[in-house]
Amino acid sequence: MKKMKRIKNIELMKNTKKAGRFTAATFMCALLLALLLCGCSDGKNVTDGTGQDDQAAQNYPVGSYERKAADKAASGEEDDDGEVIRFGSKSIFKGIEMECDENGEIVCTEEDGALWYKITDKRFGSYRKFKNFVKQKSGSKAVDELSQYFGERDGALYFVDGARNRTVKDKSQYYLDDSSRLTVSVNHTEDCRKKYGLYRSHINFVRKKGVWKLDSLALYNE
């Protein structure tokens, strides 16, 4: 009886060893397969399930300031670290009317590294009238702060982004809310970055009853 029991124990041990070898072999095969699959995709672009290359779909590195700024501008939002100068309904101006072309689009003149937008608001027929308005509403300090963003040419008042050596490198535009809002995203030059720390600005316009008005200017400093 003891002999029979011993034989069964030996057979059980053999079967256990076989099962262990089988399990280990299976695990190794699965591991090798996983490594091969990872190796095949290493260094390759990954698609998002739509067949479009994910890296090709991204204009900027994920997490970079440029990607963040582009997303913010496209959604009509401003970055938390930006200084915002308001000209719209929450300001003393309640919006400043801008010049438009025959198609109803805002006119912008790019000259000497600056963007010039002509103001057609009847309240501000000249730079002097604009300064008097600001001084009366907000005081002399506000006049000094805003003077760098406004100028006069040929007897007309202009809003200017890029004056006083804050030169513009390039710009892009985003229409939002069924084309009732326009954001002009401006990149400033390296010299501007070094001298003033200013590397980007957003000019925001809103269209109400077919009229485009200056709404705000957001400045981003390092």
LUMFI-14475 format. One record per atom (N, C-alpha, C): residue number from 1; residue in three letters; atom name; x, y, z. Coordinates in steps of 0.2 Angstrom, whole numbers, always signed. Example, Ala and Ser with C-alpha at 12.3 -4.5 7.8 and 13.67 -1.06 7.14 Angstrom:
2
 pos code site     x     y     z
   1  ala    N   +66   -28   +39
   1  ala   CA   +62   -22   +39
   1  ala    C   +66   -16   +39
   2  ser    N   +64   -11   +35
   2  ser   CA   +68    -5   +36
   2  ser    C   +64    +0   +39
***
This chain:
222
 pos code site     x     y     z
   1  met    N    +4    -6    +0
   1  met   CA    +0    +0    +0
   1  met    C    +4    +6    +0
   2  lys    N   +10    +6    +4
   2  lys   CA   +14   +12    +5
   2  lys    C   +18   +13    -2
   3  lys    N   +19    +7    -5
   3  lys   CA   +23    +7   -12
   3  lys    C   +19   +11   -17
   4  met    N   +12    +9   -17
   4  met   CA    +7   +12   -22
   4  met    C    +7   +20   -21
   5  lys    N    +6   +21   -14
   5  lys   CA    +6   +29   -13
   5  lys    C   +12   +32   -15
   6  arg    N   +18   +29   -14
   6  arg   CA   +24   +33   -16
   6  arg    C   +24   +34   -24
   7  ile    N   +22   +29   -27
   7  ile   CA   +22   +29   -35
   7  ile    C   +17   +35   -37
   8  lys    N   +12   +36   -34
   8  lys   CA    +7   +41   -35
   8  lys    C   +10   +48   -34
   9  asn    N   +14   +48   -28
   9  asn   CA   +17   +54   -26
   9  asn    C   +22   +56   -31
  10  ile    N   +26   +51   -34
  10  ile   CA   +31   +53   -39
  10  ile    C   +28   +55   -45
  11  glu    N   +23   +52   -47
  11  glu   CA   +19   +54   -53
  11  glu    C   +16   +61   -53
  12  leu    N   +14   +63   -47
  12  leu   CA   +11   +69   -46
  12  leu    C   +16   +75   -46
  13  met    N   +22   +73   -43
  13  met   CA   +28   +78   -44
  13  met    C   +30   +79   -51
  14  lys    N   +30   +73   -55
  14  lys   CA   +32   +74   -62
  14  lys    C   +27   +78   -66
  15  asn    N   +21   +77   -64
  15  asn   CA   +16   +81   -68
  15  asn    C   +16   +89   -66
  16  thr    N   +18   +90   -59
  16  thr   CA   +18   +97   -57
  16  thr    C   +24  +100   -60
  17  lys    N   +30   +96   -61
  17  lys   CA   +36   +99   -64
  17  lys    C   +34  +101   -72
  18  lys    N   +31   +96   -75
  18  lys   CA   +29   +97   -82
  18  lys    C   +24  +103   -83
  19  ala    N   +19  +104   -78
  19  ala   CA   +15  +110   -78
  19  ala    C   +19  +116   -77
  20  gly    N   +24  +116   -72
  20  gly   CA   +28  +122   -71
  20  gly    C   +32  +124   -77
  21  arg    N   +35  +119   -80
  21  arg   CA   +39  +120   -86
  21  arg    C   +34  +123   -92
  22  phe    N   +28  +121   -92
  22  phe   CA   +24  +123   -97
  22  phe    C   +22  +130   -96
  23  thr    N   +20  +132   -90
  23  thr   CA   +18  +139   -88
  23  thr    C   +24  +144   -89
  24  ala    N   +30  +142   -87
  24  ala   CA   +36  +146   -88
  24  ala    C   +37  +147   -95
  25  ala    N   +36  +142  -100
  25  ala   CA   +37  +143  -107
  25  ala    C   +32  +147  -110
  26  thr    N   +26  +147  -107
  26  thr   CA   +21  +151  -110
  26  thr    C   +22  +158  -108
  27  phe    N   +24  +160  -102
  27  phe   CA   +26  +166  -100
  27  phe    C   +31  +169  -104
  28  met    N   +37  +165  -105
  28  met   CA   +42  +168  -109
  28  met    C   +40  +170  -116
  29  cys    N   +36  +166  -119
  29  cys   CA   +33  +167  -126
  29  cys    C   +30  +174  -126
  30  ala    N   +25  +175  -121
  30  ala   CA   +21  +181  -120
  30  ala    C   +26  +187  -119
  31  leu    N   +31  +186  -115
  31  leu   CA   +35  +192  -114
  31  leu    C   +39  +194  -120
  32  leu    N   +42  +189  -124
  32  leu   CA   +45  +190  -130
  32  leu    C   +41  +193  -135
  33  leu    N   +35  +191  -136
  33  leu   CA   +30  +194  -140
  33  leu    C   +29  +201  -139
  34  ala    N   +28  +203  -132
  34  ala   CA   +27  +210  -130
  34  ala    C   +33  +214  -132
  35  leu    N   +39  +211  -131
  35  leu   CA   +45  +215  -132
  35  leu    C   +45  +217  -139
  36  leu    N   +44  +212  -144
  36  leu   CA   +44  +213  -151
  36  leu    C   +39  +218  -153
  37  leu    N   +33  +218  -150
  37  leu   CA   +28  +223  -152
  37  leu    C   +30  +230  -150
  38  cys    N   +33  +231  -144
  38  cys   CA   +36  +237  -142
  38  cys    C   +41  +239  -146
  39  gly    N   +46  +235  -148
  39  gly   CA   +51  +236  -152
  39  gly    C   +49  +239  -159
  40  cys    N   +44  +236  -162
  40  cys   CA   +41  +238  -168
  40  cys    C   +39  +245  -168
  41  ser    N   +35  +247  -163
  41  ser   CA   +33  +254  -162
  41  ser    C   +37  +259  -160
  42  asp    N   +43  +257  -157
  42  asp   CA   +48  +262  -154
  42  asp    C   +51  +266  -160
  43  gly    N   +50  +273  -158
  43  gly   CA   +53  +278  -163
  43  gly    C   +48  +279  -169
  44  lys    N   +42  +276  -169
  44  lys   CA   +37  +277  -174
  44  lys    C   +32  +282  -171
  45  asn    N   +28  +285  -176
  45  asn   CA   +23  +290  -174
  45  asn    C   +16  +285  -173
  46  val    N   +13  +287  -168
  46  val   CA    +7  +284  -166
  46  val    C    +0  +287  -168
  47  thr    N    -4  +283  -171
  47  thr   CA   -10  +287  -173
  47  thr    C   -15  +287  -168
  48  asp    N   -20  +291  -169
  48  asp   CA   -25  +293  -164
  48  asp    C   -32  +289  -165
  49  gly    N   -31  +284  -169
  49  gly   CA   -37  +279  -171
  49  gly    C   -41  +282  -177
  50  thr    N   -39  +287  -179
  50  thr   CA   -43  +290  -185
  50  thr    C   -39  +289  -191
  51  gly    N   -33  +286  -190
  51  gly   CA   -28  +285  -196
  51  gly    C   -24  +291  -197
  52  gln    N   -25  +296  -193
  52  gln   CA   -20  +302  -194
  52  gln    C   -15  +302  -189
  53  asp    N    -9  +303  -192
  53  asp   CA    -3  +303  -188
  53  asp    C    -3  +308  -182
  54  asp    N    -2  +306  -176
  54  asp   CA    -3  +311  -170
  54  asp    C    +2  +316  -170
  55  gln    N    +8  +315  -172
  55  gln   CA   +13  +320  -172
  55  gln    C   +12  +325  -177
  56  ala    N   +10  +323  -183
  56  ala   CA    +8  +327  -189
  56  ala    C    +2  +332  -187
  57  ala    N    -2  +329  -183
  57  ala   CA    -8  +333  -181
  57  ala    C    -7  +339  -176
  58  gln    N    -1  +338  -173
  58  gln   CA    +1  +343  -168
  58  gln    C    +5  +349  -171
  59  asn    N    +3  +355  -170
  59  asn   CA    +8  +360  -173
  59  asn    C   +13  +362  -168
  60  tyr    N   +12  +361  -162
  60  tyr   CA   +17  +362  -156
  60  tyr    C   +18  +357  -152
  61  pro    N   +24  +356  -148
  61  pro   CA   +25  +351  -143
  61  pro    C   +20  +351  -138
  62  val    N   +17  +346  -136
  62  val   CA   +12  +345  -130
  62  val    C   +16  +348  -124
  63  gly    N   +12  +353  -121
  63  gly   CA   +14  +356  -115
  63  gly    C   +18  +362  -116
  64  ser    N   +20  +364  -122
  64  ser   CA   +24  +370  -123
  64  ser    C   +20  +376  -123
  65  tyr    N   +23  +382  -122
  65  tyr   CA   +19  +388  -121
  65  tyr    C   +15  +389  -128
  66  glu    N   +18  +388  -134
  66  glu   CA   +15  +389  -140
  66  glu    C    +9  +385  -141
  67  arg    N    +9  +379  -139
  67  arg   CA    +3  +375  -139
  67  arg    C    -3  +378  -135
  68  lys    N    -1  +379  -129
  68  lys   CA    -5  +382  -124
  68  lys    C    -8  +389  -126
  69  ala    N    -4  +393  -129
  69  ala   CA    -7  +399  -131
  69  ala    C   -11  +399  -137
  70  ala    N   -10  +394  -142
  70  ala   CA   -14  +393  -148
  70  ala    C   -21  +390  -145
  71  asp    N   -21  +386  -141
  71  asp   CA   -27  +383  -138
  71  asp    C   -31  +388  -135
  72  lys    N   -28  +392  -131
  72  lys   CA   -31  +398  -127
  72  lys    C   -34  +403  -132
  73  ala    N   -31  +405  -137
  73  ala   CA   -33  +410  -142
  73  ala    C   -39  +407  -146
  74  ala    N   -38  +400  -148
  74  ala   CA   -44  +397  -152
  74  ala    C   -50  +397  -148
  75  ser    N   -50  +397  -141
  75  ser   CA   -56  +396  -137
  75  ser    C   -58  +403  -134
  76  gly    N   -54  +408  -136
  76  gly   CA   -56  +415  -134
  76  gly    C   -54  +416  -126
  77  glu    N   -50  +412  -123
  77  glu   CA   -48  +413  -117
  77  glu    C   -41  +416  -117
  78  glu    N   -39  +419  -111
  78  glu   CA   -33  +422  -110
  78  glu    C   -29  +418  -105
  79  asp    N   -22  +417  -105
  79  asp   CA   -18  +414  -100
  79  asp    C   -18  +418   -94
  80  asp    N   -18  +414   -88
  80  asp   CA   -18  +417   -82
  80  asp    C   -12  +422   -80
  81  asp    N    -7  +420   -83
  81  asp   CA    -1  +424   -82
  81  asp    C    +0  +431   -87
  82  gly    N    -5  +432   -90
  82  gly   CA    -5  +438   -95
  82  gly    C    -8  +444   -92
  83  glu    N    -5  +450   -93
  83  glu   CA    -8  +456   -91
  83  glu    C   -13  +459   -96
  84  val    N   -19  +460   -94
  84  val   CA   -24  +462   -99
  84  val    C   -26  +469   -98
  85  ile    N   -26  +473  -104
  85  ile   CA   -28  +480  -104
  85  ile    C   -35  +480  -107
  86  arg    N   -40  +482  -104
  86  arg   CA   -47  +481  -107
  86  arg    C   -49  +488  -110
  87  phe    N   -52  +487  -116
  87  phe   CA   -55  +493  -119
  87  phe    C   -63  +492  -120
  88  gly    N   -66  +486  -118
  88  gly   CA   -72  +484  -120
  88  gly    C   -77  +487  -115
  89  ser    N   -83  +483  -114
  89  ser   CA   -88  +485  -110
  89  ser    C   -87  +486  -103
  90  lys    N   -81  +482  -100
  90  lys   CA   -79  +483   -93
  90  lys    C   -74  +488   -92
  91  ser    N   -73  +493   -97
  91  ser   CA   -68  +498   -96
  91  ser    C   -72  +505   -97
  92  ile    N   -68  +510   -97
  92  ile   CA   -70  +517   -97
  92  ile    C   -72  +518  -105
  93  phe    N   -70  +514  -109
  93  phe   CA   -71  +515  -116
  93  phe    C   -77  +512  -119
  94  lys    N   -79  +507  -116
  94  lys   CA   -85  +503  -118
  94  lys    C   -84  +501  -126
  95  gly    N   -78  +499  -128
  95  gly   CA   -77  +497  -134
  95  gly    C   -74  +503  -139
  96  ile    N   -70  +502  -143
  96  ile   CA   -67  +507  -147
  96  ile    C   -68  +505  -155
  97  glu    N   -72  +509  -158
  97  glu   CA   -74  +507  -165
  97  glu    C   -68  +507  -170
  98  met    N   -67  +502  -174
  98  met   CA   -61  +502  -178
  98  met    C   -63  +502  -186
  99  glu    N   -58  +504  -190
  99  glu   CA   -59  +505  -197
  99  glu    C   -60  +498  -200
 100  cys    N   -64  +497  -205
 100  cys   CA   -65  +490  -209
 100  cys    C   -65  +492  -216
 101  asp    N   -64  +487  -220
 101  asp   CA   -64  +487  -227
 101  asp    C   -71  +486  -230
 102  glu    N   -71  +486  -237
 102  glu   CA   -78  +485  -240
 102  glu    C   -81  +478  -238
 103  asn    N   -77  +473  -236
 103  asn   CA   -80  +467  -234
 103  asn    C   -81  +466  -227
 104  gly    N   -81  +472  -223
 104  gly   CA   -82  +472  -216
 104  gly    C   -77  +469  -212
 105  glu    N   -71  +468  -214
 105  glu   CA   -65  +465  -211
 105  glu    C   -61  +471  -208
 106  ile    N   -58  +470  -202
 106  ile   CA   -53  +475  -199
 106  ile    C   -47  +476  -203
 107  val    N   -46  +483  -204
 107  val   CA   -40  +485  -208
 107  val    C   -34  +485  -204
 108  cys    N   -28  +482  -206
 108  cys   CA   -22  +482  -202
 108  cys    C   -16  +483  -207
 109  thr    N   -12  +488  -205
 109  thr   CA    -6  +490  -209
 109  thr    C    +0  +488  -205
 110  glu    N    +4  +484  -208
 110  glu   CA   +10  +481  -205
 110  glu    C   +16  +486  -207
 111  glu    N   +19  +489  -203
 111  glu   CA   +24  +494  -205
 111  glu    C   +30  +494  -200
 112  asp    N   +36  +494  -201
 112  asp   CA   +42  +495  -197
 112  asp    C   +41  +490  -190
 113  gly    N   +39  +484  -191
 113  gly   CA   +38  +480  -186
 113  gly    C   +33  +481  -181
 114  ala    N   +28  +485  -183
 114  ala   CA   +22  +486  -179
 114  ala    C   +15  +485  -183
 115  leu    N   +10  +484  -179
 115  leu   CA    +3  +483  -182
 115  leu    C    -1  +489  -181
 116  trp    N    -3  +493  -186
 116  trp   CA    -7  +499  -185
 116  trp    C   -15  +498  -187
 117  tyr    N   -19  +499  -182
 117  tyr   CA   -26  +498  -183
 117  tyr    C   -29  +505  -182
 118  lys    N   -32  +508  -188
 118  lys   CA   -35  +514  -188
 118  lys    C   -42  +514  -184
 119  ile    N   -43  +519  -179
 119  ile   CA   -49  +520  -175
 119  ile    C   -53  +525  -179
 120  thr    N   -60  +523  -179
 120  thr   CA   -65  +528  -182
 120  thr    C   -70  +530  -177
 121  asp    N   -69  +528  -171
 121  asp   CA   -73  +530  -166
 121  asp    C   -74  +538  -165
 122  lys    N   -80  +541  -166
 122  lys   CA   -81  +548  -166
 122  lys    C   -79  +552  -160
 123  arg    N   -78  +548  -155
 123  arg   CA   -76  +551  -148
 123  arg    C   -69  +553  -148
 124  phe    N   -65  +550  -153
 124  phe   CA   -57  +551  -153
 124  phe    C   -55  +553  -160
 125  gly    N   -57  +559  -162
 125  gly   CA   -55  +561  -168
 125  gly    C   -47  +563  -169
 126  ser    N   -44  +563  -163
 126  ser   CA   -37  +565  -163
 126  ser    C   -34  +561  -157
 127  tyr    N   -27  +561  -157
 127  tyr   CA   -23  +559  -151
 127  tyr    C   -25  +563  -145
 128  arg    N   -25  +569  -146
 128  arg   CA   -26  +574  -140
 128  arg    C   -33  +573  -137
 129  lys    N   -38  +572  -141
 129  lys   CA   -45  +570  -138
 129  lys    C   -45  +564  -134
 130  phe    N   -41  +559  -137
 130  phe   CA   -40  +552  -134
 130  phe    C   -37  +553  -127
 131  lys    N   -32  +557  -126
 131  lys   CA   -28  +558  -120
 131  lys    C   -33  +562  -115
 132  asn    N   -36  +567  -118
 132  asn   CA   -41  +571  -113
 132  asn    C   -46  +566  -110
 133  phe    N   -49  +562  -114
 133  phe   CA   -54  +557  -112
 133  phe    C   -51  +553  -107
 134  val    N   -46  +550  -108
 134  val   CA   -43  +545  -103
 134  val    C   -41  +549   -96
 135  lys    N   -38  +555   -97
 135  lys   CA   -36  +559   -91
 135  lys    C   -42  +560   -87
 136  gln    N   -48  +562   -90
 136  gln   CA   -54  +564   -87
 136  gln    C   -57  +558   -83
 137  lys    N   -57  +552   -86
 137  lys   CA   -60  +546   -84
 137  lys    C   -55  +543   -78
 138  ser    N   -49  +543   -80
 138  ser   CA   -44  +538   -76
 138  ser    C   -38  +542   -73
 139  gly    N   -37  +548   -75
 139  gly   CA   -31  +551   -73
 139  gly    C   -25  +551   -77
 140  ser    N   -20  +555   -75
 140  ser   CA   -14  +556   -79
 140  ser    C   -10  +549   -80
 141  lys    N   -10  +545   -74
 141  lys   CA    -6  +539   -74
 141  lys    C    -8  +534   -80
 142  ala    N   -15  +534   -81
 142  ala   CA   -18  +530   -86
 142  ala    C   -16  +532   -93
 143  val    N   -15  +539   -94
 143  val   CA   -13  +542  -100
 143  val    C    -6  +539  -102
 144  asp    N    -2  +539   -97
 144  asp   CA    +5  +537   -98
 144  asp    C    +6  +530  -100
 145  glu    N    +2  +526   -96
 145  glu   CA    +2  +519   -97
 145  glu    C    -1  +517  -104
 146  leu    N    -6  +520  -107
 146  leu   CA    -9  +519  -113
 146  leu    C    -6  +522  -119
 147  ser    N    -2  +527  -118
 147  ser   CA    +1  +531  -123
 147  ser    C    +5  +527  -128
 148  gln    N    +9  +522  -125
 148  gln   CA   +13  +517  -130
 148  gln    C    +9  +513  -134
 149  tyr    N    +2  +512  -134
 149  tyr   CA    -2  +508  -138
 149  tyr    C    -6  +512  -143
 150  phe    N    -5  +519  -143
 150  phe   CA    -9  +523  -147
 150  phe    C    -5  +528  -150
 151  gly    N    -6  +530  -156
 151  gly   CA    -2  +535  -160
 151  gly    C    -7  +539  -165
 152  glu    N    -4  +544  -168
 152  glu   CA    -8  +548  -173
 152  glu    C    -4  +548  -179
 153  arg    N    -7  +547  -185
 153  arg   CA    -4  +548  -192
 153  arg    C    -9  +551  -196
 154  asp    N    -7  +556  -200
 154  asp   CA   -11  +559  -205
 154  asp    C   -17  +562  -201
 155  gly    N   -17  +564  -195
 155  gly   CA   -23  +567  -192
 155  gly    C   -28  +562  -189
 156  ala    N   -26  +555  -190
 156  ala   CA   -31  +550  -187
 156  ala    C   -27  +546  -181
 157  leu    N   -32  +544  -177
 157  leu   CA   -29  +540  -171
 157  leu    C   -29  +533  -173
 158  tyr    N   -23  +529  -171
 158  tyr   CA   -22  +522  -172
 158  tyr    C   -21  +519  -165
 159  phe    N   -23  +512  -165
 159  phe   CA   -21  +508  -160
 159  phe    C   -15  +504  -163
 160  val    N    -9  +504  -159
 160  val   CA    -3  +501  -162
 160  val    C    +0  +496  -157
 161  asp    N    +2  +490  -160
 161  asp   CA    +5  +485  -156
 161  asp    C   +12  +484  -160
 162  gly    N   +17  +485  -156
 162  gly   CA   +24  +484  -158
 162  gly    C   +28  +491  -159
 163  ala    N   +25  +496  -156
 163  ala   CA   +28  +503  -156
 163  ala    C   +34  +503  -150
 164  arg    N   +38  +508  -150
 164  arg   CA   +43  +509  -145
 164  arg    C   +48  +503  -145
 165  asn    N   +50  +500  -150
 165  asn   CA   +55  +494  -150
 165  asn    C   +52  +488  -148
 166  arg    N   +45  +487  -147
 166  arg   CA   +42  +481  -145
 166  arg    C   +40  +478  -152
 167  thr    N   +45  +477  -156
 167  thr   CA   +43  +475  -163
 167  thr    C   +40  +468  -164
 168  val    N   +36  +467  -169
 168  val   CA   +32  +461  -170
 168  val    C   +36  +457  -175
 169  lys    N   +36  +450  -174
 169  lys   CA   +39  +445  -178
 169  lys    C   +34  +443  -183
 170  asp    N   +29  +440  -181
 170  asp   CA   +23  +438  -185
 170  asp    C   +17  +438  -181
 171  lys    N   +11  +436  -185
 171  lys   CA    +5  +436  -181
 171  lys    C    +0  +431  -185
 172  ser    N    -5  +429  -181
 172  ser   CA   -10  +424  -184
 172  ser    C   -17  +426  -181
 173  gln    N   -22  +424  -184
 173  gln   CA   -29  +427  -182
 173  gln    C   -33  +421  -181
 174  tyr    N   -38  +422  -176
 174  tyr   CA   -43  +417  -175
 174  tyr    C   -50  +420  -174
 175  tyr    N   -55  +418  -178
 175  tyr   CA   -61  +420  -178
 175  tyr    C   -65  +415  -173
 176  leu    N   -69  +418  -169
 176  leu   CA   -73  +414  -164
 176  leu    C   -80  +416  -164
 177  asp    N   -84  +412  -160
 177  asp   CA   -91  +414  -159
 177  asp    C   -95  +416  -166
 178  asp    N   -95  +412  -171
 178  asp   CA   -98  +413  -177
 178  asp    C   -95  +420  -180
 179  ser    N   -89  +421  -180
 179  ser   CA   -85  +426  -182
 179  ser    C   -87  +433  -179
 180  ser    N   -90  +433  -173
 180  ser   CA   -91  +439  -169
 180  ser    C   -86  +441  -165
 181  arg    N   -80  +437  -165
 181  arg   CA   -75  +439  -160
 181  arg    C   -68  +437  -164
 182  leu    N   -63  +441  -164
 182  leu   CA   -57  +440  -167
 182  leu    C   -51  +441  -163
 183  thr    N   -47  +436  -162
 183  thr   CA   -41  +437  -158
 183  thr    C   -35  +437  -163
 184  val    N   -30  +442  -163
 184  val   CA   -24  +442  -166
 184  val    C   -19  +440  -162
 185  ser    N   -16  +434  -163
 185  ser   CA   -10  +432  -159
 185  ser    C    -3  +434  -162
 186  val    N    +0  +438  -158
 186  val   CA    +6  +441  -160
 186  val    C   +13  +439  -157
 187  asn    N   +17  +437  -161
 187  asn   CA   +24  +435  -158
 187  asn    C   +29  +441  -159
 188  his    N   +32  +442  -154
 188  his   CA   +37  +448  -154
 188  his    C   +44  +445  -155
 189  thr    N   +48  +450  -157
 189  thr   CA   +55  +448  -159
 189  thr    C   +59  +446  -153
 190  glu    N   +65  +443  -155
 190  glu   CA   +70  +441  -149
 190  glu    C   +73  +447  -146
 191  asp    N   +74  +453  -150
 191  asp   CA   +76  +459  -147
 191  asp    C   +71  +462  -142
 192  cys    N   +65  +461  -143
 192  cys   CA   +59  +463  -139
 192  cys    C   +59  +459  -133
 193  arg    N   +60  +453  -133
 193  arg   CA   +61  +448  -127
 193  arg    C   +66  +450  -123
 194  lys    N   +72  +451  -126
 194  lys   CA   +78  +453  -122
 194  lys    C   +77  +460  -118
 195  lys    N   +75  +465  -122
 195  lys   CA   +74  +471  -119
 195  lys    C   +68  +473  -114
 196  tyr    N   +63  +470  -116
 196  tyr   CA   +57  +471  -112
 196  tyr    C   +54  +465  -109
 197  gly    N   +56  +459  -111
 197  gly   CA   +53  +453  -108
 197  gly    C   +47  +451  -111
 198  leu    N   +44  +455  -116
 198  leu   CA   +38  +453  -120
 198  leu    C   +39  +449  -125
 199  tyr    N   +36  +443  -125
 199  tyr   CA   +37  +438  -131
 199  tyr    C   +30  +437  -135
 200  arg    N   +24  +438  -132
 200  arg   CA   +18  +437  -135
 200  arg    C   +13  +442  -133
 201  ser    N    +8  +444  -138
 201  ser   CA    +3  +448  -136
 201  ser    C    -4  +446  -140
 202  his    N    -9  +447  -137
 202  his   CA   -16  +445  -140
 202  his    C   -20  +451  -141
 203  ile    N   -22  +453  -147
 203  ile   CA   -27  +459  -148
 203  ile    C   -33  +456  -149
 204  asn    N   -38  +458  -145
 204  asn   CA   -45  +455  -145
 204  asn    C   -50  +460  -148
 205  phe    N   -54  +458  -153
 205  phe   CA   -59  +463  -156
 205  phe    C   -66  +459  -155
 206  val    N   -71  +463  -154
 206  val   CA   -78  +460  -154
 206  val    C   -82  +464  -160
 207  arg    N   -87  +460  -163
 207  arg   CA   -91  +463  -168
 207  arg    C   -98  +463  -165
 208  lys    N  -101  +469  -164
 208  lys   CA  -108  +470  -162
 208  lys    C  -112  +474  -167
 209  lys    N  -117  +472  -169
 209  lys   CA  -122  +475  -174
 209  lys    C  -118  +477  -180
 210  gly    N  -113  +473  -182
 210  gly   CA  -109  +474  -188
 210  gly    C  -103  +478  -188
 211  val    N  -102  +481  -182
 211  val   CA   -96  +485  -181
 211  val    C   -91  +482  -176
 212  trp    N   -85  +482  -179
 212  trp   CA   -79  +479  -175
 212  trp    C   -77  +484  -170
 213  lys    N   -75  +482  -164
 213  lys   CA   -73  +486  -159
 213  lys    C   -67  +483  -155
 214  leu    N   -62  +487  -153
 214  leu   CA   -56  +485  -149
 214  leu    C   -59  +483  -142
 215  asp    N   -57  +477  -140
 215  asp   CA   -60  +474  -134
 215  asp    C   -54  +474  -128
 216  ser    N   -48  +471  -130
 216  ser   CA   -43  +470  -125
 216  ser    C   -36  +469  -128
 217  leu    N   -31  +470  -124
 217  leu   CA   -24  +468  -126
 217  leu    C   -21  +464  -121
 218  ala    N   -19  +458  -122
 218  ala   CA   -16  +454  -117
 218  ala    C    -8  +454  -118
 219  leu    N    -4  +455  -113
 219  leu   CA    +3  +455  -114
 219  leu    C    +6  +449  -110
 220  tyr    N   +11  +446  -113
 220  tyr   CA   +14  +440  -109
 220  tyr    C   +21  +441  -109
 221  asn    N   +24  +442  -102
 221  asn   CA   +31  +444  -101
 221  asn    C   +34  +438   -98
 222  glu    N   +41  +437   -99
 222  glu   CA   +44  +431   -96
 222  glu    C   +46  +433   -89
***
